[in-house]
Amino acid sequence: MGLAPNDMWGGIGTEYKGINFWYDRISDNDYVIYFDLSVGEALYYNSYTKEWE
């Protein structure tokens, strides 16, 4: 996927088709993905809860 470290979130971030997103591992089995929607607004997916926030 071409992911690279992202200093802002401390996770792994990249851009795809103009959308920024980050991947953070929260445990051996779980992760959170953040999608930038606009300034100050993001969409989060938590694999532990299996919910979008």
C-alpha positions in Angstrom: 0.0 0.0 0.0 3.0 2.3 0.2 2.4 3.3 3.8 4.9 5.5 5.5 5.3 6.7 9.1 3.2 9.8 10.0 4.6 12.1 12.7 1.3 13.8 13.4 -0.6 10.7 14.6 2.4 8.5 15.4 0.9 5.8 13.3 1.3 4.9 9.6 -0.2 7.2 7.1 -0.6 7.7 3.4 -2.8 9.3 0.8 -4.9 7.4 -1.8 -6.9 9.3 -4.5 -6.6 12.5 -2.6 -7.8 11.1 0.8 -5.4 10.9 3.7 -5.6 8.0 6.0 -3.7 6.5 9.0 -3.4 3.0 10.5 -2.7 2.6 14.2 -2.2 -0.9 15.7 -3.9 -0.8 19.2 -3.1 -4.5 20.1 -1.7 -7.6 18.5 -5.2 -8.3 17.0 -6.8 -4.9 16.7 -6.3 -1.6 14.8 -7.9 1.7 14.1 -8.1 3.4 10.6 -8.6 7.1 10.4 -9.8 8.8 7.2 -9.5 12.6 6.7 -12.8 14.0 5.6 -12.1 17.7 5.9 -10.3 20.1 8.3 -11.0 18.9 11.8 -13.3 16.1 10.6 -12.3 12.4 10.3 -14.0 9.0 10.1 -12.7 6.2 12.3 -13.0 2.4 12.1 -12.1 0.4 15.1 -11.5 -3.3 14.4 -12.1 -4.2 18.1 -15.7 -2.8 18.2 -16.2 -3.3 14.5 -17.8 0.1 14.3 -17.4 3.3 12.3 -17.2 6.5 14.5 
